[in-house]
Amino acid sequence: MTLTNGRTDLTAEERKAEIIDTFVEAFGDMIRADPDAFRKKFRKMSDNPFAFYRGAACLFYRDMGGAADLWVDERTSRVWVHGDLHAENFGTYMDSAGQLVFDVVDFDEAYLGHFTWDIKRFCTSVALLARRKAVSDADIEELIETYVRAYLRLVHAFHEGARDEEAFKLHLSNTDGAVRDVLLDAKMNTRIALLEEATVVEEYERHFRSGRGVRRLDEAEYAEVLSAFNKYLDTIPEHKRFRNVNYQVKDIVGRKGFGIGSAGLPAYNILVEGPTEALENDVILSLKQGNVAEPSRIVHDQKIRDYFVHHGHRTAVSQRALQAHADPWLGHTELNGTGYVVSELSPHVKELDWSDLTEPAEMRPVINYLGQATAGMHCISDIDSDQTLVDFQSEQAIMNAIGSDEDAFVADMVQFAQNYAQQTRHDRELFVDAFRNGNIPGLESATAGG
């Protein structure tokens, strides 16, 4: 097997061992803390190559650590990157300007690194997702090219001085098709519906419902989380603090991390008073333990490492560096010496659903928007971003690195995606074989029942 990083010396068994070692390094502590969560995570990853790829960012970056990259230099190897950009990490949110936007979401893996990593990771996800829909290789290549050229067009626009938000911000007035549909769906969601699902009102006050995945705290833990919340308030940028909100805490519950990416991560939900004492505008915040960003495992720059207080701080700072109008509730705190990121559980969050996008002609305009969103992410920052690690214009650095070789850059991204997608399909088979036969330490009992 020839790996994308150029190595040709691994047998299937050696690659399987490398996959196991990578997963143990990335997830070992969390597996020991919550093996059931990882059995569920790994079964979801086993379902298909795209699901495996979503959960295996650690393997992607292990491979990138040994790969040549023709398109980066001193500057473009150290720009803010999302870190886990794939086809399902796009969706809607209400930005701090009060506008419903479609953009990149989920910044748990955000860090500094090669700008190409985001592009390569996304393009590979398209190759995997489209193949599941029986799209031809030729059409897959065209879809990837559509994305990369959309990305380059907007980077060009920024490089030429277009700083108007309308040049990159995607909203109801400048989108159509599936992207506009998801914005409309998000618009129909209401805060009261979210509150009624997660909370109840008793004795004229609201508190969290009990139920699956909800854990009541004892007095000592409640006090610790409340103290962490109070420390978080100081991390909200001054311009984003609500003057008419008293941030009064009404209830706190424990939650387990959810989804393929957050398995095993401790989390809490905090119910706070909204803009008024009316019960329908209370706010639910998520306080989630920050994880090690996978790109950080291969970026050996002590200045970058020293910049971040903890992983919650890194997540919040990175999101502000990658979004123009980040969540006004976004911040970070520390609980028992561990970093946590804090954000709103917003009713206006809606992920892009690919299930009804089956034909290349339907997928192409959506992917064009996603290329635009990626470029906007790389080229702008929140006005309240306090980062000082990148002191140059990313768009200028990217255009200088690519130069006049745009066609070659596009072709390289297409070839990488097809090659790495093929490798991922093979890696997934090796992973499933290791998992089902109890070869992953801490999950040996996963073999029970077949």
Secondary structure, DSSP 4 states (H G I P E B T S, - for coil): ---TTS-----HHHHHHHHHHHHHHHHHHHHHH-HHHHHHHHHHHHT-HHHHHHH-HHHHHHHHTT---TT--TTTTSEEE-S---TTSEEEEE-TTS-EEEEE---TT-EEE-HHHHHHHHHHHHHHHHHHTT--HHHHHHHHHHHHHHHHHHHHHHHTT---GGGT-EETTS--HHHHHHHHHHHH--HHHHHHHHEEEETTEEEEPP-TTEEPPPHHHHHHHHHHHHHHGGGS-GGGS-TT----EEEEEEEE--TTTTTT-EEEEEEE--SSS-GGG-EEEEEEE----GGGGT---HHHHHH-SSHHHHHHHHHHHH-SS--TT-EEEEETTEEEEEEE--TT-EEPP-TT--SHHHHHHHHHHHHHHHHHHHH---TT----S--S-HHHHHHHHHTT-HHHHHHHHHHHHHHHHHHHHHHHHHHHHHHHTT-STT-GGGGTT-
